[in-house]
Amino acid sequence: MGVMRDEGDGSVSAAMSAHLSQVITSAGGWIGFDRFMHEALYAPGLGYYARGHLPFGLLPSDGSDFVTAPEMSPLFGRALAVQVAQGLQAADAREVVEFGAGSGALAAQLLQALGDRVERYVIVEVSTGLRERQRERLAVFGDRVAWADRWPERIEGVVVGNEVLDAMPAQLLAFDGRQWLERGVALHGQALAFADAPTDLRPPAEGPFVPGTVTEIQPQAQAFVASLADRLRRGLALFIDYGFPQDEVYHPQRTSGTLMCHRGHRADGNPLADVGEKDITVHVDFTAIALAAQHAGLEVAGYTSQGRFLLNCGLASMLEDATTAQRAAAHRLVAEHEMGELFKVIALSRGVEAP
């Protein structure tokens, strides 16, 4: 059992620790890591994404924790708009639905680039604080933009999700050399601690796995795709995120999985420290996402790296009149050692000829 004390002295972390202690005690002394991750990120008023804190930015000095592609360069949204426009045309639709719109930067870029091709832009956002930030940023677009805190019942158009799947709660599995155990969170005195419990859960790959391996599975992300399939009547869904196909996610040498925390533009592997004050993510298993989509009746219309996707959408020509600073920012979006290769784009569709 590994113990990690909450070293944060802020009221947020202290309140979150008290909240988690109550949750764990009520659950009988142990909760799965997916429940812990949900509380850490989304507990009302306490979770990392539920406090209204705006974590997106270029530098630690601006109070941000990490940067996303739309904040890095407006050309990200402009290039993505090329594919979105094709999707809208193929679906004969004029609606875009974005999940987890963050600062609203991507929505602003898409709305500006698409113009009157979008009559309605729906943002599904669970964070009240972020929703208010988005309203301020997108006020210029008037009533074309609407907010929802749950799925639309019927979607005809294009769905967009940038860095959404990685923030969905994941379950942790630990291999002791003989059997798989589910890694959860318990209390060790007043501190949060990892604790393992028997389980029938297994990684989707056969291995072989090295004793001591810890990895993740993402049933909530797969359930999210199934919910999308229930509602997407005609259109295209585009998800951009960091991750790998299954054989890379569960490579025998990846013995520590992909679980990572982000704060102040620094990464660490201690999700039990400073809970509520930093992001917690896992890399996306895109094979699992594709299989979940197909099982639910969607088609996988495409899958490629972010770098190839943006270049295919015309990013290079968009840079012809760009400044040196703009070119440098856009280069980070496509360079293999930056975001170009680690980030992937998967397109899911129903009822359209995939563009």
Sequence and secondary structure as in RCSB ss.txt:
>XXXX:A:sequence
MGVMRDEGDGSVSAAMSAHLSQVITSAGGWIGFDRFMHEALYAPGLGYYARGHLPFGLLPSDGSDFVTAPEMSPL
FGRALAVQVAQGLQAADAREVVEFGAGSGALAAQLLQALGDRVERYVIVEVSTGLRERQRERLAVFGDRVAWADR
WPERIEGVVVGNEVLDAMPAQLLAFDGRQWLERGVALHGQALAFADAPTDLRPPAEGPFVPGTVTEIQPQAQAFV
ASLADRLRRGLALFIDYGFPQDEVYHPQRTSGTLMCHRGHRADGNPLADVGEKDITVHVDFTAIALAAQHAGLEV
AGYTSQGRFLLNCGLASMLEDATTAQRAAAHRLVAEHEMGELFKVIALSRGVEAP
>XXXX:A:secstr
  EE     SHHHHHHHHHHHHHHHHTTSEEEHHHHHHHHHHSTTTSTTTS    B SSGGGT SB  HHHH TH
HHHHHHHHHHHHHHHHT  EEEEE  TTSHHHHHHHHHHGGG SEEEEE   HHHHHHHHHHHGGGGGGEEEESS
  S EEEEEEEES GGGS  EEEEE SS EEEEEEEEETTEEEEEEEE S   SS     TT EEEE HHHHHHH
HHHHHHEEEEEEEEEEEEE HHHHT TT TT S EEEETTEEES TTSSTTSSEEE  EEHHHHHHHHHHTT EE
EEEEEHHHHHHHTTHHHHTTT  HHHHHHHHHHH TTTTTTTEEEEEEEESS   
